[in-house]
Amino acid sequence: MAGSEPVTSPDQHKPGHRKAGRIGAILSAAALVLMIFNNNEVSGIEKIWLGGIAAFLVVAVIGDTILRRNGLRS
């Protein structure tokens, strides 16, 4: 079925755009924070979930940046 094409695994393919992923994560986190301050009445549990997920996204982006800068991640 593969013919003349080499068989590769997914980790051998070129990774996606890191910068686009970072921008997407930050924009998603900002949207989640803005959802806390919407016109509807938001309960405490919803605020915790929205804030927690937004914080996780920001921490993941910061952690990835630090690891890449220190050479611990390619």
N, CA, C and O atoms as a Maestro MAE file, in Angstrom:
{
 s_m_m2io_version
 :::
 2.0.0
}

f_m_ct {
 s_m_title
 :::
 protein
 m_atom[296] {
  # First column is atom index #
  i_m_mmod_type
  r_m_x_coord
  r_m_y_coord
  r_m_z_coord
  i_m_residue_number
  s_m_chain_name
  s_m_pdb_residue_name
  s_m_pdb_atom_name
  i_m_atomic_number
  :::
  1 25 0.817 -1.197 0.000 1 A "MET " " N  " 7
  2 3 0.000 0.000 0.000 1 A "MET " " CA " 6
  3 2 0.864 1.266 0.000 1 A "MET " " C  " 6
  4 15 0.505 2.250 -0.645 1 A "MET " " O  " 8
  5 25 1.995 1.255 0.712 2 A "ALA " " N  " 7
  6 3 2.813 2.453 0.798 2 A "ALA " " CA " 6
  7 2 3.538 2.723 -0.509 2 A "ALA " " C  " 6
  8 15 3.856 3.875 -0.805 2 A "ALA " " O  " 8
  9 25 3.808 1.696 -1.296 3 A "GLY " " N  " 7
  10 3 4.492 1.894 -2.567 3 A "GLY " " CA " 6
  11 2 5.910 2.353 -2.351 3 A "GLY " " C  " 6
  12 15 6.667 1.720 -1.616 3 A "GLY " " O  " 8
  13 25 6.278 3.448 -2.983 4 A "SER " " N  " 7
  14 3 7.647 3.941 -2.862 4 A "SER " " CA " 6
  15 2 7.818 4.945 -1.729 4 A "SER " " C  " 6
  16 15 8.929 5.422 -1.493 4 A "SER " " O  " 8
  17 25 6.749 5.272 -1.030 5 A "GLU " " N  " 7
  18 3 6.855 6.216 0.075 5 A "GLU " " CA " 6
  19 2 7.423 5.513 1.306 5 A "GLU " " C  " 6
  20 15 7.047 4.377 1.596 5 A "GLU " " O  " 8
  21 25 8.321 6.174 2.030 6 A "PRO " " N  " 7
  22 3 8.855 5.561 3.246 6 A "PRO " " CA " 6
  23 2 7.797 5.541 4.353 6 A "PRO " " C  " 6
  24 15 6.942 6.422 4.440 6 A "PRO " " O  " 8
  25 25 7.883 4.527 5.180 7 A "VAL " " N  " 7
  26 3 6.949 4.410 6.302 7 A "VAL " " CA " 6
  27 2 7.554 5.157 7.479 7 A "VAL " " C  " 6
  28 15 8.662 4.849 7.917 7 A "VAL " " O  " 8
  29 25 6.822 6.140 7.989 8 A "THR " " N  " 7
  30 3 7.318 6.941 9.111 8 A "THR " " CA " 6
  31 2 6.293 6.931 10.234 8 A "THR " " C  " 6
  32 15 5.109 6.667 10.027 8 A "THR " " O  " 8
  33 25 6.786 7.225 11.425 9 A "SER " " N  " 7
  34 3 5.899 7.337 12.572 9 A "SER " " CA " 6
  35 2 5.543 8.811 12.779 9 A "SER " " C  " 6
  36 15 6.229 9.691 12.259 9 A "SER " " O  " 8
  37 25 4.478 9.084 13.531 10 A "PRO " " N  " 7
  38 3 4.067 10.484 13.708 10 A "PRO " " CA " 6
  39 2 5.128 11.360 14.367 10 A "PRO " " C  " 6
  40 15 5.175 12.560 14.094 10 A "PRO " " O  " 8
  41 25 5.979 10.803 15.224 11 A "ASP " " N  " 7
  42 3 6.978 11.637 15.884 11 A "ASP " " CA " 6
  43 2 8.133 12.008 14.955 11 A "ASP " " C  " 6
  44 15 8.964 12.841 15.317 11 A "ASP " " O  " 8
  45 25 8.204 11.408 13.766 12 A "GLN " " N  " 7
  46 3 9.241 11.762 12.806 12 A "GLN " " CA " 6
  47 2 8.813 12.912 11.904 12 A "GLN " " C  " 6
  48 15 9.644 13.474 11.191 12 A "GLN " " O  " 8
  49 25 7.562 13.264 11.923 13 A "HIS " " N  " 7
  50 3 7.073 14.360 11.092 13 A "HIS " " CA " 6
  51 2 7.468 15.696 11.702 13 A "HIS " " C  " 6
  52 15 7.726 15.796 12.901 13 A "HIS " " O  " 8
  53 25 7.511 16.713 10.861 14 A "LYS " " N  " 7
  54 3 7.857 18.050 11.332 14 A "LYS " " CA " 6
  55 2 6.780 18.535 12.294 14 A "LYS " " C  " 6
  56 15 5.591 18.421 11.995 14 A "LYS " " O  " 8
  57 25 7.178 19.074 13.444 15 A "PRO " " N  " 7
  58 3 6.171 19.574 14.390 15 A "PRO " " CA " 6
  59 2 5.451 20.793 13.842 15 A "PRO " " C  " 6
  60 15 5.912 21.434 12.898 15 A "PRO " " O  " 8
  61 25 4.326 21.099 14.442 16 A "GLY " " N  " 7
  62 3 3.529 22.241 14.014 16 A "GLY " " CA " 6
  63 2 4.191 23.559 14.371 16 A "GLY " " C  " 6
  64 15 5.330 23.591 14.837 16 A "GLY " " O  " 8
  65 25 3.473 24.632 14.151 17 A "HIS " " N  " 7
  66 3 4.002 25.957 14.439 17 A "HIS " " CA " 6
  67 2 3.885 26.238 15.933 17 A "HIS " " C  " 6
  68 15 2.780 26.349 16.465 17 A "HIS " " O  " 8
  69 25 5.023 26.353 16.604 18 A "ARG " " N  " 7
  70 3 5.025 26.605 18.049 18 A "ARG " " CA " 6
  71 2 4.443 27.966 18.385 18 A "ARG " " C  " 6
  72 15 3.660 28.102 19.326 18 A "ARG " " O  " 8
  73 25 4.829 28.969 17.613 19 A "LYS " " N  " 7
  74 3 4.373 30.328 17.909 19 A "LYS " " CA " 6
  75 2 2.857 30.422 17.788 19 A "LYS " " C  " 6
  76 15 2.209 31.080 18.603 19 A "LYS " " O  " 8
  77 25 2.290 29.774 16.784 20 A "ALA " " N  " 7
  78 3 0.838 29.791 16.616 20 A "ALA " " CA " 6
  79 2 0.156 29.083 17.782 20 A "ALA " " C  " 6
  80 15 -0.905 29.508 18.239 20 A "ALA " " O  " 8
  81 25 0.762 28.014 18.256 21 A "GLY " " N  " 7
  82 3 0.208 27.305 19.409 21 A "GLY " " CA " 6
  83 2 0.238 28.144 20.666 21 A "GLY " " C  " 6
  84 15 -0.716 28.144 21.444 21 A "GLY " " O  " 8
  85 25 1.327 28.856 20.866 22 A "ARG " " N  " 7
  86 3 1.429 29.734 22.037 22 A "ARG " " CA " 6
  87 2 0.407 30.865 21.972 22 A "ARG " " C  " 6
  88 15 -0.258 31.176 22.961 22 A "ARG " " O  " 8
  89 25 0.293 31.472 20.798 23 A "ILE " " N  " 7
  90 3 -0.671 32.561 20.641 23 A "ILE " " CA " 6
  91 2 -2.089 32.049 20.855 23 A "ILE " " C  " 6
  92 15 -2.903 32.715 21.495 23 A "ILE " " O  " 8
  93 25 -2.386 30.868 20.322 24 A "GLY " " N  " 7
  94 3 -3.713 30.281 20.511 24 A "GLY " " CA " 6
  95 2 -4.020 29.987 21.963 24 A "GLY " " C  " 6
  96 15 -5.142 30.199 22.421 24 A "GLY " " O  " 8
  97 25 -3.018 29.496 22.695 25 A "ALA " " N  " 7
  98 3 -3.227 29.198 24.110 25 A "ALA " " CA " 6
  99 2 -3.465 30.476 24.913 25 A "ALA " " C  " 6
  100 15 -4.323 30.502 25.795 25 A "ALA " " O  " 8
  101 25 -2.716 31.526 24.617 26 A "ILE " " N  " 7
  102 3 -2.877 32.787 25.344 26 A "ILE " " CA " 6
  103 2 -4.230 33.423 25.015 26 A "ILE " " C  " 6
  104 15 -4.902 33.949 25.902 26 A "ILE " " O  " 8
  105 25 -4.631 33.375 23.729 27 A "LEU " " N  " 7
  106 3 -5.938 33.931 23.359 27 A "LEU " " CA " 6
  107 2 -7.076 33.128 23.998 27 A "LEU " " C  " 6
  108 15 -8.083 33.703 24.409 27 A "LEU " " O  " 8
  109 25 -6.922 31.823 24.080 28 A "SER " " N  " 7
  110 3 -7.942 30.991 24.730 28 A "SER " " CA " 6
  111 2 -8.031 31.313 26.218 28 A "SER " " C  " 6
  112 15 -9.124 31.396 26.777 28 A "SER " " O  " 8
  113 25 -6.876 31.493 26.855 29 A "ALA " " N  " 7
  114 3 -6.874 31.848 28.271 29 A "ALA " " CA " 6
  115 2 -7.538 33.205 28.487 29 A "ALA " " C  " 6
  116 15 -8.288 33.386 29.446 29 A "ALA " " O  " 8
  117 25 -7.262 34.156 27.597 30 A "ALA " " N  " 7
  118 3 -7.893 35.479 27.714 30 A "ALA " " CA " 6
  119 2 -9.403 35.375 27.538 30 A "ALA " " C  " 6
  120 15 -10.159 36.042 28.243 30 A "ALA " " O  " 8
  121 25 -9.841 34.545 26.603 31 A "ALA " " N  " 7
  122 3 -11.284 34.368 26.395 31 A "ALA " " CA " 6
  123 2 -11.935 33.745 27.629 31 A "ALA " " C  " 6
  124 15 -13.046 34.125 28.001 31 A "ALA " " O  " 8
  125 25 -11.256 32.796 28.263 32 A "LEU " " N  " 7
  126 3 -11.798 32.182 29.470 32 A "LEU " " CA " 6
  127 2 -11.915 33.197 30.609 32 A "LEU " " C  " 6
  128 15 -12.896 33.195 31.352 32 A "LEU " " O  " 8
  129 25 -10.912 34.060 30.739 33 A "VAL " " N  " 7
  130 3 -10.970 35.094 31.781 33 A "VAL " " CA " 6
  131 2 -12.099 36.076 31.488 33 A "VAL " " C  " 6
  132 15 -12.797 36.514 32.402 33 A "VAL " " O  " 8
  133 25 -12.280 36.422 30.213 34 A "LEU " " N  " 7
  134 3 -13.373 37.338 29.862 34 A "LEU " " CA " 6
  135 2 -14.740 36.708 30.132 34 A "LEU " " C  " 6
  136 15 -15.704 37.423 30.405 34 A "LEU " " O  " 8
  137 25 -14.833 35.383 30.060 35 A "MET " " N  " 7
  138 3 -16.101 34.712 30.352 35 A "MET " " CA " 6
  139 2 -16.503 34.873 31.815 35 A "MET " " C  " 6
  140 15 -17.687 34.797 32.145 35 A "MET " " O  " 8
  141 25 -15.530 35.093 32.689 36 A "ILE " " N  " 7
  142 3 -15.841 35.300 34.102 36 A "ILE " " CA " 6
  143 2 -16.616 36.614 34.278 36 A "ILE " " C  " 6
  144 15 -17.488 36.720 35.140 36 A "ILE " " O  " 8
  145 25 -16.288 37.603 33.455 37 A "PHE " " N  " 7
  146 3 -16.875 38.938 33.590 37 A "PHE " " CA " 6
  147 2 -17.975 39.193 32.562 37 A "PHE " " C  " 6
  148 15 -18.128 40.324 32.100 37 A "PHE " " O  " 8
  149 25 -18.741 38.169 32.197 38 A "ASN " " N  " 7
  150 3 -19.803 38.359 31.209 38 A "ASN " " CA " 6
  151 2 -21.049 38.942 31.863 38 A "ASN " " C  " 6
  152 15 -21.053 39.198 33.067 38 A "ASN " " O  " 8
  153 25 -22.088 39.150 31.098 39 A "ASN " " N  " 7
  154 3 -23.313 39.766 31.592 39 A "ASN " " CA " 6
  155 2 -24.138 38.834 32.459 39 A "ASN " " C  " 6
  156 15 -24.877 39.292 33.330 39 A "ASN " " O  " 8
  157 25 -24.022 37.537 32.234 40 A "ASN " " N  " 7
  158 3 -24.798 36.586 33.021 40 A "ASN " " CA " 6
  159 2 -24.190 36.422 34.408 40 A "ASN " " C  " 6
  160 15 -23.024 36.741 34.639 40 A "ASN " " O  " 8
  161 25 -24.997 35.924 35.306 41 A "GLU " " N  " 7
  162 3 -24.510 35.674 36.651 41 A "GLU " " CA " 6
  163 2 -23.734 34.363 36.642 41 A "GLU " " C  " 6
  164 15 -24.285 33.311 36.318 41 A "GLU " " O  " 8
  165 25 -22.459 34.428 36.998 42 A "VAL " " N  " 7
  166 3 -21.582 33.259 36.991 42 A "VAL " " CA " 6
  167 2 -21.387 32.817 38.437 42 A "VAL " " C  " 6
  168 15 -21.052 33.621 39.307 42 A "VAL " " O  " 8
  169 25 -21.604 31.519 38.680 43 A "SER " " N  " 7
  170 3 -21.460 31.010 40.044 43 A "SER " " CA " 6
  171 2 -19.984 30.863 40.412 43 A "SER " " C  " 6
  172 15 -19.103 30.998 39.563 43 A "SER " " O  " 8
  173 25 -19.734 30.587 41.674 44 A "GLY " " N  " 7
  174 3 -18.366 30.448 42.163 44 A "GLY " " CA " 6
  175 2 -17.634 29.283 41.553 44 A "GLY " " C  " 6
  176 15 -16.447 29.392 41.247 44 A "GLY " " O  " 8
  177 25 -18.320 28.156 41.368 45 A "ILE " " N  " 7
  178 3 -17.680 26.976 40.798 45 A "ILE " " CA " 6
  179 2 -17.270 27.244 39.356 45 A "ILE " " C  " 6
  180 15 -16.188 26.832 38.938 45 A "ILE " " O  " 8
  181 25 -18.107 27.920 38.597 46 A "GLU " " N  " 7
  182 3 -17.762 28.246 37.210 46 A "GLU " " CA " 6
  183 2 -16.555 29.167 37.148 46 A "GLU " " C  " 6
  184 15 -15.695 29.006 36.282 46 A "GLU " " O  " 8
  185 25 -16.483 30.139 38.064 47 A "LYS " " N  " 7
  186 3 -15.327 31.034 38.101 47 A "LYS " " CA " 6
  187 2 -14.052 30.263 38.405 47 A "LYS " " C  " 6
  188 15 -13.006 30.534 37.815 47 A "LYS " " O  " 8
  189 25 -14.130 29.307 39.321 48 A "ILE " " N  " 7
  190 3 -12.954 28.503 39.669 48 A "ILE " " CA " 6
  191 2 -12.485 27.695 38.460 48 A "ILE " " C  " 6
  192 15 -11.291 27.662 38.162 48 A "ILE " " O  " 8
  193 25 -13.417 27.043 37.765 49 A "TRP " " N  " 7
  194 3 -13.056 26.245 36.599 49 A "TRP " " CA " 6
  195 2 -12.474 27.116 35.491 49 A "TRP " " C  " 6
  196 15 -11.438 26.780 34.919 49 A "TRP " " O  " 8
  197 25 -13.130 28.229 35.184 50 A "LEU " " N  " 7
  198 3 -12.640 29.104 34.123 50 A "LEU " " CA " 6
  199 2 -11.262 29.660 34.459 50 A "LEU " " C  " 6
  200 15 -10.363 29.658 33.619 50 A "LEU " " O  " 8
  201 25 -11.102 30.132 35.681 51 A "GLY " " N  " 7
  202 3 -9.807 30.663 36.102 51 A "GLY " " CA " 6
  203 2 -8.732 29.595 36.165 51 A "GLY " " C  " 6
  204 15 -7.583 29.852 35.805 51 A "GLY " " O  " 8
  205 25 -9.086 28.409 36.614 52 A "GLY " " N  " 7
  206 3 -8.118 27.319 36.709 52 A "GLY " " CA " 6
  207 2 -7.629 26.863 35.346 52 A "GLY " " C  " 6
  208 15 -6.432 26.646 35.156 52 A "GLY " " O  " 8
  209 25 -8.535 26.717 34.405 53 A "ILE " " N  " 7
  210 3 -8.141 26.298 33.060 53 A "ILE " " CA " 6
  211 2 -7.299 27.383 32.389 53 A "ILE " " C  " 6
  212 15 -6.320 27.075 31.709 53 A "ILE " " O  " 8
  213 25 -7.672 28.642 32.573 54 A "ALA " " N  " 7
  214 3 -6.892 29.745 32.008 54 A "ALA " " CA " 6
  215 2 -5.490 29.775 32.617 54 A "ALA " " C  " 6
  216 15 -4.504 29.973 31.907 54 A "ALA " " O  " 8
  217 25 -5.407 29.580 33.926 55 A "ALA " " N  " 7
  218 3 -4.102 29.563 34.594 55 A "ALA " " CA " 6
  219 2 -3.252 28.393 34.103 55 A "ALA " " C  " 6
  220 15 -2.046 28.541 33.906 55 A "ALA " " O  " 8
  221 25 -3.876 27.232 33.904 56 A "PHE " " N  " 7
  222 3 -3.148 26.078 33.404 56 A "PHE " " CA " 6
  223 2 -2.562 26.355 32.023 56 A "PHE " " C  " 6
  224 15 -1.414 26.000 31.756 56 A "PHE " " O  " 8
  225 25 -3.336 26.982 31.147 57 A "LEU " " N  " 7
  226 3 -2.838 27.305 29.810 57 A "LEU " " CA " 6
  227 2 -1.649 28.260 29.868 57 A "LEU " " C  " 6
  228 15 -0.666 28.076 29.150 57 A "LEU " " O  " 8
  229 25 -1.738 29.267 30.712 58 A "VAL " " N  " 7
  230 3 -0.647 30.239 30.832 58 A "VAL " " CA " 6
  231 2 0.593 29.570 31.420 58 A "VAL " " C  " 6
  232 15 1.702 29.805 30.941 58 A "VAL " " O  " 8
  233 25 0.425 28.745 32.443 59 A "VAL " " N  " 7
  234 3 1.562 28.043 33.048 59 A "VAL " " CA " 6
  235 2 2.201 27.085 32.049 59 A "VAL " " C  " 6
  236 15 3.425 26.955 32.018 59 A "VAL " " O  " 8
  237 25 1.396 26.415 31.236 60 A "ALA " " N  " 7
  238 3 1.933 25.501 30.226 60 A "ALA " " CA " 6
  239 2 2.772 26.252 29.193 60 A "ALA " " C  " 6
  240 15 3.830 25.771 28.790 60 A "ALA " " O  " 8
  241 25 2.312 27.419 28.762 61 A "VAL " " N  " 7
  242 3 3.072 28.210 27.791 61 A "VAL " " CA " 6
  243 2 4.371 28.708 28.416 61 A "VAL " " C  " 6
  244 15 5.424 28.645 27.782 61 A "VAL " " O  " 8
  245 25 4.310 29.198 29.642 62 A "ILE " " N  " 7
  246 3 5.514 29.683 30.319 62 A "ILE " " CA " 6
  247 2 6.499 28.536 30.551 62 A "ILE " " C  " 6
  248 15 7.699 28.692 30.325 62 A "ILE " " O  " 8
  249 25 5.999 27.396 30.998 63 A "GLY " " N  " 7
  250 3 6.873 26.243 31.222 63 A "GLY " " CA " 6
  251 2 7.527 25.768 29.946 63 A "GLY " " C  " 6
  252 15 8.713 25.437 29.949 63 A "GLY " " O  " 8
  253 25 6.788 25.726 28.859 64 A "ASP " " N  " 7
  254 3 7.345 25.324 27.574 64 A "ASP " " CA " 6
  255 2 8.424 26.291 27.124 64 A "ASP " " C  " 6
  256 15 9.468 25.873 26.624 64 A "ASP " " O  " 8
  257 25 8.177 27.581 27.299 65 A "THR " " N  " 7
  258 3 9.160 28.588 26.909 65 A "THR " " CA " 6
  259 2 10.446 28.439 27.720 65 A "THR " " C  " 6
  260 15 11.539 28.516 27.160 65 A "THR " " O  " 8
  261 25 10.329 28.232 29.007 66 A "ILE " " N  " 7
  262 3 11.504 28.084 29.864 66 A "ILE " " CA " 6
  263 2 12.280 26.823 29.505 66 A "ILE " " C  " 6
  264 15 13.507 26.856 29.415 66 A "ILE " " O  " 8
  265 25 11.581 25.719 29.300 67 A "LEU " " N  " 7
  266 3 12.269 24.487 28.950 67 A "LEU " " CA " 6
  267 2 12.978 24.591 27.611 67 A "LEU " " C  " 6
  268 15 14.090 24.085 27.464 67 A "LEU " " O  " 8
  269 25 12.366 25.229 26.645 68 A "ARG " " N  " 7
  270 3 13.013 25.390 25.336 68 A "ARG " " CA " 6
  271 2 14.208 26.331 25.424 68 A "ARG " " C  " 6
  272 15 15.221 26.099 24.766 68 A "ARG " " O  " 8
  273 25 14.109 27.379 26.218 69 A "ARG " " N  " 7
  274 3 15.207 28.317 26.354 69 A "ARG " " CA " 6
  275 2 16.420 27.668 27.013 69 A "ARG " " C  " 6
  276 15 17.560 27.969 26.659 69 A "ARG " " O  " 8
  277 25 16.169 26.765 27.986 70 A "ASN " " N  " 7
  278 3 17.257 26.095 28.681 70 A "ASN " " CA " 6
  279 2 17.767 24.870 27.938 70 A "ASN " " C  " 6
  280 15 18.704 24.221 28.403 70 A "ASN " " O  " 8
  281 25 17.177 24.539 26.804 71 A "GLY " " N  " 7
  282 3 17.637 23.416 26.004 71 A "GLY " " CA " 6
  283 2 17.166 22.067 26.509 71 A "GLY " " C  " 6
  284 15 17.703 21.040 26.095 71 A "GLY " " O  " 8
  285 25 16.189 22.038 27.383 72 A "LEU " " N  " 7
  286 3 15.702 20.792 27.930 72 A "LEU " " CA " 6
  287 2 14.586 20.182 27.085 72 A "LEU " " C  " 6
  288 15 14.113 19.079 27.360 72 A "LEU " " O  " 8
  289 25 14.176 20.918 26.054 73 A "ARG " " N  " 7
  290 3 13.128 20.446 25.171 73 A "ARG " " CA " 6
  291 2 13.442 20.904 23.755 73 A "ARG " " C  " 6
  292 15 13.872 22.038 23.543 73 A "ARG " " O  " 8
  293 25 13.231 20.033 22.800 74 A "SER " " N  " 7
  294 3 13.571 20.424 21.427 74 A "SER " " CA " 6
  295 2 12.357 20.925 20.677 74 A "SER " " C  " 6
  296 15 12.464 21.296 19.507 74 A "SER " " O  " 8
  :::
 }
 m_bond[295] {
  # First column is bond index #
  i_m_from
  i_m_to
  i_m_order
  :::
  1 1 2 1
  2 2 3 1
  3 3 4 2
  4 3 5 1
  5 5 6 1
  6 6 7 1
  7 7 8 2
  8 7 9 1
  9 9 10 1
  10 10 11 1
  11 11 12 2
  12 11 13 1
  13 13 14 1
  14 14 15 1
  15 15 16 2
  16 15 17 1
  17 17 18 1
  18 18 19 1
  19 19 20 2
  20 19 21 1
  21 21 22 1
  22 22 23 1
  23 23 24 2
  24 23 25 1
  25 25 26 1
  26 26 27 1
  27 27 28 2
  28 27 29 1
  29 29 30 1
  30 30 31 1
  31 31 32 2
  32 31 33 1
  33 33 34 1
  34 34 35 1
  35 35 36 2
  36 35 37 1
  37 37 38 1
  38 38 39 1
  39 39 40 2
  40 39 41 1
  41 41 42 1
  42 42 43 1
  43 43 44 2
  44 43 45 1
  45 45 46 1
  46 46 47 1
  47 47 48 2
  48 47 49 1
  49 49 50 1
  50 50 51 1
  51 51 52 2
  52 51 53 1
  53 53 54 1
  54 54 55 1
  55 55 56 2
  56 55 57 1
  57 57 58 1
  58 58 59 1
  59 59 60 2
  60 59 61 1
  61 61 62 1
  62 62 63 1
  63 63 64 2
  64 63 65 1
  65 65 66 1
  66 66 67 1
  67 67 68 2
  68 67 69 1
  69 69 70 1
  70 70 71 1
  71 71 72 2
  72 71 73 1
  73 73 74 1
  74 74 75 1
  75 75 76 2
  76 75 77 1
  77 77 78 1
  78 78 79 1
  79 79 80 2
  80 79 81 1
  81 81 82 1
  82 82 83 1
  83 83 84 2
  84 83 85 1
  85 85 86 1
  86 86 87 1
  87 87 88 2
  88 87 89 1
  89 89 90 1
  90 90 91 1
  91 91 92 2
  92 91 93 1
  93 93 94 1
  94 94 95 1
  95 95 96 2
  96 95 97 1
  97 97 98 1
  98 98 99 1
  99 99 100 2
  100 99 101 1
  101 101 102 1
  102 102 103 1
  103 103 104 2
  104 103 105 1
  105 105 106 1
  106 106 107 1
  107 107 108 2
  108 107 109 1
  109 109 110 1
  110 110 111 1
  111 111 112 2
  112 111 113 1
  113 113 114 1
  114 114 115 1
  115 115 116 2
  116 115 117 1
  117 117 118 1
  118 118 119 1
  119 119 120 2
  120 119 121 1
  121 121 122 1
  122 122 123 1
  123 123 124 2
  124 123 125 1
  125 125 126 1
  126 126 127 1
  127 127 128 2
  128 127 129 1
  129 129 130 1
  130 130 131 1
  131 131 132 2
  132 131 133 1
  133 133 134 1
  134 134 135 1
  135 135 136 2
  136 135 137 1
  137 137 138 1
  138 138 139 1
  139 139 140 2
  140 139 141 1
  141 141 142 1
  142 142 143 1
  143 143 144 2
  144 143 145 1
  145 145 146 1
  146 146 147 1
  147 147 148 2
  148 147 149 1
  149 149 150 1
  150 150 151 1
  151 151 152 2
  152 151 153 1
  153 153 154 1
  154 154 155 1
  155 155 156 2
  156 155 157 1
  157 157 158 1
  158 158 159 1
  159 159 160 2
  160 159 161 1
  161 161 162 1
  162 162 163 1
  163 163 164 2
  164 163 165 1
  165 165 166 1
  166 166 167 1
  167 167 168 2
  168 167 169 1
  169 169 170 1
  170 170 171 1
  171 171 172 2
  172 171 173 1
  173 173 174 1
  174 174 175 1
  175 175 176 2
  176 175 177 1
  177 177 178 1
  178 178 179 1
  179 179 180 2
  180 179 181 1
  181 181 182 1
  182 182 183 1
  183 183 184 2
  184 183 185 1
  185 185 186 1
  186 186 187 1
  187 187 188 2
  188 187 189 1
  189 189 190 1
  190 190 191 1
  191 191 192 2
  192 191 193 1
  193 193 194 1
  194 194 195 1
  195 195 196 2
  196 195 197 1
  197 197 198 1
  198 198 199 1
  199 199 200 2
  200 199 201 1
  201 201 202 1
  202 202 203 1
  203 203 204 2
  204 203 205 1
  205 205 206 1
  206 206 207 1
  207 207 208 2
  208 207 209 1
  209 209 210 1
  210 210 211 1
  211 211 212 2
  212 211 213 1
  213 213 214 1
  214 214 215 1
  215 215 216 2
  216 215 217 1
  217 217 218 1
  218 218 219 1
  219 219 220 2
  220 219 221 1
  221 221 222 1
  222 222 223 1
  223 223 224 2
  224 223 225 1
  225 225 226 1
  226 226 227 1
  227 227 228 2
  228 227 229 1
  229 229 230 1
  230 230 231 1
  231 231 232 2
  232 231 233 1
  233 233 234 1
  234 234 235 1
  235 235 236 2
  236 235 237 1
  237 237 238 1
  238 238 239 1
  239 239 240 2
  240 239 241 1
  241 241 242 1
  242 242 243 1
  243 243 244 2
  244 243 245 1
  245 245 246 1
  246 246 247 1
  247 247 248 2
  248 247 249 1
  249 249 250 1
  250 250 251 1
  251 251 252 2
  252 251 253 1
  253 253 254 1
  254 254 255 1
  255 255 256 2
  256 255 257 1
  257 257 258 1
  258 258 259 1
  259 259 260 2
  260 259 261 1
  261 261 262 1
  262 262 263 1
  263 263 264 2
  264 263 265 1
  265 265 266 1
  266 266 267 1
  267 267 268 2
  268 267 269 1
  269 269 270 1
  270 270 271 1
  271 271 272 2
  272 271 273 1
  273 273 274 1
  274 274 275 1
  275 275 276 2
  276 275 277 1
  277 277 278 1
  278 278 279 1
  279 279 280 2
  280 279 281 1
  281 281 282 1
  282 282 283 1
  283 283 284 2
  284 283 285 1
  285 285 286 1
  286 286 287 1
  287 287 288 2
  288 287 289 1
  289 289 290 1
  290 290 291 1
  291 291 292 2
  292 291 293 1
  293 293 294 1
  294 294 295 1
  295 295 296 2
  :::
 }
}
